[in-house]
């Protein structure tokens, strides 16, 4: 998956290492990593939308769709949710990563 605006807030190294240790074909490992990225993405976006005023959802989602890599999305979220949004995203990402690790083991 291409870089996303929140990538600097999550660590999924353990998941990737665990997947790469599996005795599976490389294309299956790639699909598993893509699935992990999708799960993390959906969870983080859902978490953000819970905190963001509903009338701002469409604008935010449009920006994410057009520029998913843009670090200015964090600035947008800080302005519309609060300055602690990075901590919130980090906590949510950590929670999802731990659940995925548990499911993979």
NUMAR-741336 format. One record per atom (N, C-alpha, C): residue number from 1; atom name; x, y, z. Coordinates in Angstrom, 3 decimals. Example, Ala and Ser with C-alpha at 12.3 -4.5 7.8 and 13.67 -1.06 7.14 Angstrom:
2
{torlo->1; base->N; px->13.190; py->-5.690; pz->7.800}
{torlo->1; base->CA; px->12.300; py->-4.500; pz->7.800}
{torlo->1; base->C; px->13.200; py->-3.300; pz->7.800}
{torlo->2; base->N; px->12.850; py->-2.250; pz->7.080}
{torlo->2; base->CA; px->13.670; py->-1.060; pz->7.140}
{torlo->2; base->C; px->12.900; py->0.030; pz->7.870}
END
This chain:
105
{torlo->1; base->N; px->0.845; py->-1.176; pz->0.000}
{torlo->1; base->CA; px->0.000; py->0.000; pz->0.000}
{torlo->1; base->C; px->0.891; py->1.241; pz->0.000}
{torlo->2; base->N; px->0.433; py->2.257; pz->-0.678}
{torlo->2; base->CA; px->1.173; py->3.518; pz->-0.742}
{torlo->2; base->C; px->1.230; py->4.153; pz->0.643}
{torlo->3; base->N; px->2.201; py->5.023; pz->0.858}
{torlo->3; base->CA; px->2.284; py->5.699; pz->2.162}
{torlo->3; base->C; px->0.995; py->6.462; pz->2.467}
{torlo->4; base->N; px->0.606; py->6.447; pz->3.729}
{torlo->4; base->CA; px->-0.597; py->7.132; pz->4.175}
{torlo->4; base->C; px->-0.243; py->8.208; pz->5.198}
{torlo->5; base->N; px->-1.126; py->9.149; pz->5.368}
{torlo->5; base->CA; px->-0.871; py->10.300; pz->6.227}
{torlo->5; base->C; px->-0.573; py->9.931; pz->7.671}
{torlo->6; base->N; px->-0.955; py->8.759; pz->8.126}
{torlo->6; base->CA; px->-0.752; py->8.356; pz->9.509}
{torlo->6; base->C; px->0.355; py->7.308; pz->9.679}
{torlo->7; base->N; px->1.028; py->6.930; pz->8.610}
{torlo->7; base->CA; px->2.030; py->5.855; pz->8.685}
{torlo->7; base->C; px->3.092; py->6.095; pz->9.751}
{torlo->8; base->N; px->3.462; py->7.338; pz->9.968}
{torlo->8; base->CA; px->4.495; py->7.630; pz->10.964}
{torlo->8; base->C; px->4.014; py->7.377; pz->12.391}
{torlo->9; base->N; px->2.734; py->7.097; pz->12.570}
{torlo->9; base->CA; px->2.162; py->6.899; pz->13.896}
{torlo->9; base->C; px->1.963; py->5.429; pz->14.249}
{torlo->10; base->N; px->2.280; py->4.521; pz->13.338}
{torlo->10; base->CA; px->2.072; py->3.111; pz->13.650}
{torlo->10; base->C; px->3.309; py->2.289; pz->13.325}
{torlo->11; base->N; px->3.416; py->1.210; pz->14.070}
{torlo->11; base->CA; px->4.535; py->0.282; pz->13.866}
{torlo->11; base->C; px->3.936; py->-1.094; pz->13.631}
{torlo->12; base->N; px->4.149; py->-1.604; pz->12.436}
{torlo->12; base->CA; px->3.627; py->-2.927; pz->12.095}
{torlo->12; base->C; px->4.741; py->-3.900; pz->11.735}
{torlo->13; base->N; px->5.944; py->-3.589; pz->12.159}
{torlo->13; base->CA; px->7.107; py->-4.412; pz->11.854}
{torlo->13; base->C; px->6.919; py->-5.855; pz->12.317}
{torlo->14; base->N; px->6.381; py->-6.030; pz->13.526}
{torlo->14; base->CA; px->6.201; py->-7.386; pz->14.053}
{torlo->14; base->C; px->5.243; py->-8.191; pz->13.180}
{torlo->15; base->N; px->4.199; py->-7.545; pz->12.704}
{torlo->15; base->CA; px->3.231; py->-8.234; pz->11.854}
{torlo->15; base->C; px->3.902; py->-8.682; pz->10.562}
{torlo->16; base->N; px->4.641; py->-7.787; pz->9.943}
{torlo->16; base->CA; px->5.309; py->-8.113; pz->8.679}
{torlo->16; base->C; px->6.317; py->-9.235; pz->8.887}
{torlo->17; base->N; px->7.079; py->-9.175; pz->9.977}
{torlo->17; base->CA; px->8.041; py->-10.240; pz->10.266}
{torlo->17; base->C; px->7.341; py->-11.568; pz->10.468}
{torlo->18; base->N; px->6.238; py->-11.558; pz->11.198}
{torlo->18; base->CA; px->5.492; py->-12.783; pz->11.451}
{torlo->18; base->C; px->4.942; py->-13.368; pz->10.153}
{torlo->19; base->N; px->4.399; py->-12.529; pz->9.299}
{torlo->19; base->CA; px->3.884; py->-12.996; pz->8.010}
{torlo->19; base->C; px->5.026; py->-13.545; pz->7.150}
{torlo->20; base->N; px->6.157; py->-12.859; pz->7.130}
{torlo->20; base->CA; px->7.283; py->-13.295; pz->6.307}
{torlo->20; base->C; px->7.904; py->-14.594; pz->6.798}
{torlo->21; base->N; px->7.700; py->-14.946; pz->8.054}
{torlo->21; base->CA; px->8.221; py->-16.207; pz->8.595}
{torlo->21; base->C; px->7.372; py->-17.410; pz->8.184}
{torlo->22; base->N; px->6.163; py->-17.150; pz->7.747}
{torlo->22; base->CA; px->5.257; py->-18.240; pz->7.366}
{torlo->22; base->C; px->5.784; py->-18.950; pz->6.128}
{torlo->23; base->N; px->5.526; py->-20.233; pz->6.080}
{torlo->23; base->CA; px->5.925; py->-21.045; pz->4.930}
{torlo->23; base->C; px->4.825; py->-20.978; pz->3.862}
{torlo->24; base->N; px->4.662; py->-19.815; pz->3.296}
{torlo->24; base->CA; px->3.651; py->-19.566; pz->2.280}
{torlo->24; base->C; px->4.330; py->-18.958; pz->1.053}
{torlo->25; base->N; px->3.705; py->-19.086; pz->-0.110}
{torlo->25; base->CA; px->4.253; py->-18.429; pz->-1.303}
{torlo->25; base->C; px->4.287; py->-16.912; pz->-1.105}
{torlo->26; base->N; px->5.227; py->-16.276; pz->-1.765}
{torlo->26; base->CA; px->5.406; py->-14.824; pz->-1.603}
{torlo->26; base->C; px->4.143; py->-14.043; pz->-1.949}
{torlo->27; base->N; px->3.417; py->-14.493; pz->-2.975}
{torlo->27; base->CA; px->2.209; py->-13.750; pz->-3.331}
{torlo->27; base->C; px->1.164; py->-13.831; pz->-2.225}
{torlo->28; base->N; px->1.118; py->-14.936; pz->-1.496}
{torlo->28; base->CA; px->0.194; py->-15.066; pz->-0.364}
{torlo->28; base->C; px->0.613; py->-14.154; pz->0.788}
{torlo->29; base->N; px->1.914; py->-14.049; pz->0.990}
{torlo->29; base->CA; px->2.416; py->-13.139; pz->2.025}
{torlo->29; base->C; px->2.055; py->-11.699; pz->1.667}
{torlo->30; base->N; px->2.202; py->-11.356; pz->0.405}
{torlo->30; base->CA; px->1.850; py->-10.014; pz->-0.049}
{torlo->30; base->C; px->0.373; py->-9.722; pz->0.155}
{torlo->31; base->N; px->-0.465; py->-10.705; pz->-0.135}
{torlo->31; base->CA; px->-1.905; py->-10.541; pz->0.076}
{torlo->31; base->C; px->-2.221; py->-10.380; pz->1.558}
{torlo->32; base->N; px->-1.520; py->-11.124; pz->2.406}
{torlo->32; base->CA; px->-1.737; py->-11.021; pz->3.852}
{torlo->32; base->C; px->-1.339; py->-9.640; pz->4.358}
{torlo->33; base->N; px->-0.221; py->-9.129; pz->3.879}
{torlo->33; base->CA; px->0.224; py->-7.788; pz->4.285}
{torlo->33; base->C; px->-0.761; py->-6.741; pz->3.797}
{torlo->34; base->N; px->-1.275; py->-6.891; pz->2.585}
{torlo->34; base->CA; px->-2.278; py->-5.963; pz->2.061}
{torlo->34; base->C; px->-3.547; py->-6.009; pz->2.908}
{torlo->35; base->N; px->-3.947; py->-7.189; pz->3.320}
{torlo->35; base->CA; px->-5.123; py->-7.336; pz->4.170}
{torlo->35; base->C; px->-4.909; py->-6.638; pz->5.516}
{torlo->36; base->N; px->-3.733; py->-6.798; pz->6.081}
{torlo->36; base->CA; px->-3.392; py->-6.113; pz->7.334}
{torlo->36; base->C; px->-3.472; py->-4.601; pz->7.141}
{torlo->37; base->N; px->-2.896; py->-4.107; pz->6.052}
{torlo->37; base->CA; px->-2.963; py->-2.663; pz->5.773}
{torlo->37; base->C; px->-4.408; py->-2.189; pz->5.664}
{torlo->38; base->N; px->-5.237; py->-2.983; pz->4.998}
{torlo->38; base->CA; px->-6.646; py->-2.621; pz->4.837}
{torlo->38; base->C; px->-7.376; py->-2.583; pz->6.185}
{torlo->39; base->N; px->-7.105; py->-3.565; pz->7.019}
{torlo->39; base->CA; px->-7.743; py->-3.618; pz->8.340}
{torlo->39; base->C; px->-7.335; py->-2.415; pz->9.173}
{torlo->40; base->N; px->-6.046; py->-2.113; pz->9.190}
{torlo->40; base->CA; px->-5.556; py->-0.967; pz->9.954}
{torlo->40; base->C; px->-6.173; py->0.323; pz->9.416}
{torlo->41; base->N; px->-6.200; py->0.477; pz->8.095}
{torlo->41; base->CA; px->-6.757; py->1.667; pz->7.466}
{torlo->41; base->C; px->-8.219; py->1.856; pz->7.871}
{torlo->42; base->N; px->-9.003; py->0.808; pz->7.716}
{torlo->42; base->CA; px->-10.425; py->0.906; pz->8.041}
{torlo->42; base->C; px->-10.646; py->1.257; pz->9.504}
{torlo->43; base->N; px->-9.871; py->0.671; pz->10.378}
{torlo->43; base->CA; px->-10.032; py->0.927; pz->11.800}
{torlo->43; base->C; px->-9.646; py->2.360; pz->12.158}
{torlo->44; base->N; px->-8.551; py->2.830; pz->11.609}
{torlo->44; base->CA; px->-8.103; py->4.195; pz->11.913}
{torlo->44; base->C; px->-9.084; py->5.215; pz->11.338}
{torlo->45; base->N; px->-9.529; py->5.005; pz->10.123}
{torlo->45; base->CA; px->-10.487; py->5.938; pz->9.526}
{torlo->45; base->C; px->-11.787; py->5.935; pz->10.338}
{torlo->46; base->N; px->-12.274; py->4.774; pz->10.740}
{torlo->46; base->CA; px->-13.489; py->4.702; pz->11.557}
{torlo->46; base->C; px->-13.303; py->5.441; pz->12.875}
{torlo->47; base->N; px->-12.135; py->5.272; pz->13.478}
{torlo->47; base->CA; px->-11.836; py->5.954; pz->14.739}
{torlo->47; base->C; px->-11.842; py->7.472; pz->14.557}
{torlo->48; base->N; px->-11.263; py->7.930; pz->13.469}
{torlo->48; base->CA; px->-11.230; py->9.371; pz->13.179}
{torlo->48; base->C; px->-12.653; py->9.888; pz->12.956}
{torlo->49; base->N; px->-13.438; py->9.152; pz->12.188}
{torlo->49; base->CA; px->-14.798; py->9.598; pz->11.890}
{torlo->49; base->C; px->-15.664; py->9.667; pz->13.149}
{torlo->50; base->N; px->-15.384; py->8.800; pz->14.125}
{torlo->50; base->CA; px->-16.115; py->8.861; pz->15.395}
{torlo->50; base->C; px->-15.868; py->10.182; pz->16.120}
{torlo->51; base->N; px->-14.676; py->10.729; pz->15.956}
{torlo->51; base->CA; px->-14.298; py->11.953; pz->16.652}
{torlo->51; base->C; px->-14.624; py->13.221; pz->15.852}
{torlo->52; base->N; px->-14.709; py->13.084; pz->14.551}
{torlo->52; base->CA; px->-14.923; py->14.221; pz->13.659}
{torlo->52; base->C; px->-16.422; py->14.507; pz->13.532}
{torlo->53; base->N; px->-16.777; py->15.789; pz->13.567}
{torlo->53; base->CA; px->-18.181; py->16.165; pz->13.372}
{torlo->53; base->C; px->-18.695; py->15.560; pz->12.072}
{torlo->54; base->N; px->-19.904; py->15.046; pz->12.102}
{torlo->54; base->CA; px->-20.446; py->14.328; pz->10.949}
{torlo->54; base->C; px->-20.533; py->15.199; pz->9.694}
{torlo->55; base->N; px->-20.748; py->16.489; pz->9.839}
{torlo->55; base->CA; px->-20.824; py->17.343; pz->8.652}
{torlo->55; base->C; px->-19.455; py->17.572; pz->7.999}
{torlo->56; base->N; px->-18.389; py->17.099; pz->8.639}
{torlo->56; base->CA; px->-17.039; py->17.204; pz->8.063}
{torlo->56; base->C; px->-16.571; py->15.873; pz->7.452}
{torlo->57; base->N; px->-17.363; py->14.817; pz->7.623}
{torlo->57; base->CA; px->-16.968; py->13.494; pz->7.123}
{torlo->57; base->C; px->-16.689; py->13.496; pz->5.627}
{torlo->58; base->N; px->-17.604; py->14.037; pz->4.853}
{torlo->58; base->CA; px->-17.454; py->13.998; pz->3.388}
{torlo->58; base->C; px->-16.196; py->14.726; pz->2.940}
{torlo->59; base->N; px->-15.942; py->15.896; pz->3.515}
{torlo->59; base->CA; px->-14.752; py->16.667; pz->3.130}
{torlo->59; base->C; px->-13.482; py->15.896; pz->3.490}
{torlo->60; base->N; px->-13.453; py->15.324; pz->4.682}
{torlo->60; base->CA; px->-12.273; py->14.570; pz->5.107}
{torlo->60; base->C; px->-12.057; py->13.347; pz->4.215}
{torlo->61; base->N; px->-13.104; py->12.574; pz->3.993}
{torlo->61; base->CA; px->-12.970; py->11.367; pz->3.178}
{torlo->61; base->C; px->-12.574; py->11.693; pz->1.749}
{torlo->62; base->N; px->-13.066; py->12.797; pz->1.233}
{torlo->62; base->CA; px->-12.679; py->13.233; pz->-0.103}
{torlo->62; base->C; px->-11.188; py->13.556; pz->-0.158}
{torlo->63; base->N; px->-10.702; py->14.238; pz->0.866}
{torlo->63; base->CA; px->-9.270; py->14.567; pz->0.927}
{torlo->63; base->C; px->-8.427; py->13.306; pz->1.048}
{torlo->64; base->N; px->-8.874; py->12.353; pz->1.864}
{torlo->64; base->CA; px->-8.133; py->11.091; pz->2.023}
{torlo->64; base->C; px->-8.101; py->10.338; pz->0.691}
{torlo->65; base->N; px->-9.214; py->10.334; pz->-0.011}
{torlo->65; base->CA; px->-9.259; py->9.636; pz->-1.294}
{torlo->65; base->C; px->-8.348; py->10.298; pz->-2.319}
{torlo->66; base->N; px->-8.340; py->11.631; pz->-2.350}
{torlo->66; base->CA; px->-7.534; py->12.361; pz->-3.335}
{torlo->66; base->C; px->-6.050; py->12.383; pz->-2.994}
{torlo->67; base->N; px->-5.740; py->12.497; pz->-1.690}
{torlo->67; base->CA; px->-4.342; py->12.664; pz->-1.254}
{torlo->67; base->C; px->-4.077; py->11.864; pz->0.024}
{torlo->68; base->N; px->-4.127; py->10.540; pz->-0.032}
{torlo->68; base->CA; px->-3.988; py->9.742; pz->1.187}
{torlo->68; base->C; px->-2.629; py->9.876; pz->1.878}
{torlo->69; base->N; px->-1.649; py->10.358; pz->1.173}
{torlo->69; base->CA; px->-0.280; py->10.486; pz->1.673}
{torlo->69; base->C; px->-0.022; py->11.859; pz->2.291}
{torlo->70; base->N; px->-0.918; py->12.808; pz->2.111}
{torlo->70; base->CA; px->-0.685; py->14.213; pz->2.449}
{torlo->70; base->C; px->-0.614; py->14.435; pz->3.960}
{torlo->71; base->N; px->0.539; py->14.856; pz->4.480}
{torlo->71; base->CA; px->0.662; py->15.105; pz->5.923}
{torlo->71; base->C; px->-0.230; py->16.253; pz->6.400}
{torlo->72; base->N; px->-0.737; py->17.055; pz->5.476}
{torlo->72; base->CA; px->-1.649; py->18.139; pz->5.862}
{torlo->72; base->C; px->-2.979; py->17.598; pz->6.393}
{torlo->73; base->N; px->-3.264; py->16.340; pz->6.130}
{torlo->73; base->CA; px->-4.475; py->15.735; pz->6.688}
{torlo->73; base->C; px->-4.412; py->15.717; pz->8.214}
{torlo->74; base->N; px->-3.222; py->15.515; pz->8.756}
{torlo->74; base->CA; px->-3.060; py->15.574; pz->10.217}
{torlo->74; base->C; px->-3.369; py->16.987; pz->10.702}
{torlo->75; base->N; px->-2.910; py->17.985; pz->9.990}
{torlo->75; base->CA; px->-3.208; py->19.378; pz->10.366}
{torlo->75; base->C; px->-4.712; py->19.634; pz->10.332}
{torlo->76; base->N; px->-5.371; py->19.114; pz->9.312}
{torlo->76; base->CA; px->-6.826; py->19.240; pz->9.205}
{torlo->76; base->C; px->-7.499; py->18.617; pz->10.432}
{torlo->77; base->N; px->-7.050; py->17.429; pz->10.800}
{torlo->77; base->CA; px->-7.637; py->16.738; pz->11.945}
{torlo->77; base->C; px->-7.339; py->17.462; pz->13.256}
{torlo->78; base->N; px->-6.152; py->18.006; pz->13.384}
{torlo->78; base->CA; px->-5.826; py->18.779; pz->14.591}
{torlo->78; base->C; px->-6.744; py->19.988; pz->14.711}
{torlo->79; base->N; px->-7.021; py->20.606; pz->13.597}
{torlo->79; base->CA; px->-7.882; py->21.786; pz->13.592}
{torlo->79; base->C; px->-9.331; py->21.430; pz->13.924}
{torlo->80; base->N; px->-9.808; py->20.285; pz->13.416}
{torlo->80; base->CA; px->-11.223; py->19.950; pz->13.545}
{torlo->80; base->C; px->-11.539; py->18.953; pz->14.654}
{torlo->81; base->N; px->-10.539; py->18.278; pz->15.171}
{torlo->81; base->CA; px->-10.764; py->17.343; pz->16.277}
{torlo->81; base->C; px->-10.035; py->17.820; pz->17.528}
{torlo->82; base->N; px->-8.754; py->18.130; pz->17.372}
{torlo->82; base->CA; px->-7.969; py->18.596; pz->18.500}
{torlo->82; base->C; px->-6.513; py->18.233; pz->18.343}
{torlo->83; base->N; px->-5.665; py->18.873; pz->19.149}
{torlo->83; base->CA; px->-4.219; py->18.675; pz->19.002}
{torlo->83; base->C; px->-3.736; py->17.281; pz->19.395}
{torlo->84; base->N; px->-4.558; py->16.516; pz->20.082}
{torlo->84; base->CA; px->-4.138; py->15.185; pz->20.520}
{torlo->84; base->C; px->-4.523; py->14.075; pz->19.536}
{torlo->85; base->N; px->-4.928; py->14.429; pz->18.328}
{torlo->85; base->CA; px->-5.368; py->13.428; pz->17.364}
{torlo->85; base->C; px->-4.261; py->12.431; pz->17.013}
{torlo->86; base->N; px->-3.020; py->12.884; pz->16.978}
{torlo->86; base->CA; px->-1.928; py->11.942; pz->16.679}
{torlo->86; base->C; px->-1.814; py->10.879; pz->17.763}
{torlo->87; base->N; px->-1.963; py->11.282; pz->19.011}
{torlo->87; base->CA; px->-1.943; py->10.308; pz->20.104}
{torlo->87; base->C; px->-3.114; py->9.335; pz->19.987}
{torlo->88; base->N; px->-4.280; py->9.861; pz->19.618}
{torlo->88; base->CA; px->-5.455; py->8.999; pz->19.445}
{torlo->88; base->C; px->-5.224; py->7.986; pz->18.323}
{torlo->89; base->N; px->-4.687; py->8.444; pz->17.217}
{torlo->89; base->CA; px->-4.410; py->7.536; pz->16.093}
{torlo->89; base->C; px->-3.370; py->6.502; pz->16.509}
{torlo->90; base->N; px->-2.342; py->6.936; pz->17.206}
{torlo->90; base->CA; px->-1.288; py->6.019; pz->17.656}
{torlo->90; base->C; px->-1.865; py->4.936; pz->18.574}
{torlo->91; base->N; px->-2.715; py->5.338; pz->19.518}
{torlo->91; base->CA; px->-3.330; py->4.357; pz->20.431}
{torlo->91; base->C; px->-4.220; py->3.373; pz->19.659}
{torlo->92; base->N; px->-4.996; py->3.891; pz->18.749}
{torlo->92; base->CA; px->-5.877; py->3.029; pz->17.955}
{torlo->92; base->C; px->-5.053; py->2.065; pz->17.101}
{torlo->93; base->N; px->-4.006; py->2.562; pz->16.481}
{torlo->93; base->CA; px->-3.136; py->1.711; pz->15.663}
{torlo->93; base->C; px->-2.484; py->0.629; pz->16.520}
{torlo->94; base->N; px->-2.000; py->0.993; pz->17.693}
{torlo->94; base->CA; px->-1.388; py->0.007; pz->18.588}
{torlo->94; base->C; px->-2.382; py->-1.083; pz->18.974}
{torlo->95; base->N; px->-3.618; py->-0.675; pz->19.238}
{torlo->95; base->CA; px->-4.659; py->-1.631; pz->19.616}
{torlo->95; base->C; px->-4.930; py->-2.607; pz->18.469}
{torlo->96; base->N; px->-5.035; py->-2.097; pz->17.264}
{torlo->96; base->CA; px->-5.308; py->-2.955; pz->16.104}
{torlo->96; base->C; px->-4.121; py->-3.874; pz->15.830}
{torlo->97; base->N; px->-2.913; py->-3.337; pz->15.903}
{torlo->97; base->CA; px->-1.719; py->-4.152; pz->15.661}
{torlo->97; base->C; px->-1.654; py->-5.293; pz->16.677}
{torlo->98; base->N; px->-1.915; py->-5.018; pz->17.942}
{torlo->98; base->CA; px->-1.894; py->-6.078; pz->18.965}
{torlo->98; base->C; px->-2.933; py->-7.149; pz->18.670}
{torlo->99; base->N; px->-4.119; py->-6.743; pz->18.243}
{torlo->99; base->CA; px->-5.172; py->-7.716; pz->17.920}
{torlo->99; base->C; px->-4.755; py->-8.564; pz->16.722}
{torlo->100; base->N; px->-4.189; py->-7.947; pz->15.711}
{torlo->100; base->CA; px->-3.746; py->-8.699; pz->14.528}
{torlo->100; base->C; px->-2.651; py->-9.676; pz->14.902}
{torlo->101; base->N; px->-1.700; py->-9.240; pz->15.714}
{torlo->101; base->CA; px->-0.624; py->-10.129; pz->16.155}
{torlo->101; base->C; px->-1.186; py->-11.325; pz->16.902}
{torlo->102; base->N; px->-2.144; py->-11.074; pz->17.765}
{torlo->102; base->CA; px->-2.767; py->-12.156; pz->18.520}
{torlo->102; base->C; px->-3.452; py->-13.135; pz->17.569}
{torlo->103; base->N; px->-4.148; py->-12.605; pz->16.564}
{torlo->103; base->CA; px->-4.847; py->-13.467; pz->15.606}
{torlo->103; base->C; px->-3.882; py->-14.266; pz->14.729}
{torlo->104; base->N; px->-2.713; py->-13.714; pz->14.463}
{torlo->104; base->CA; px->-1.743; py->-14.396; pz->13.600}
{torlo->104; base->C; px->-0.968; py->-15.495; pz->14.338}
{torlo->105; base->N; px->-0.929; py->-15.431; pz->15.627}
{torlo->105; base->CA; px->-0.108; py->-16.405; pz->16.367}
{torlo->105; base->C; px->-0.865; py->-17.650; pz->16.739}
END
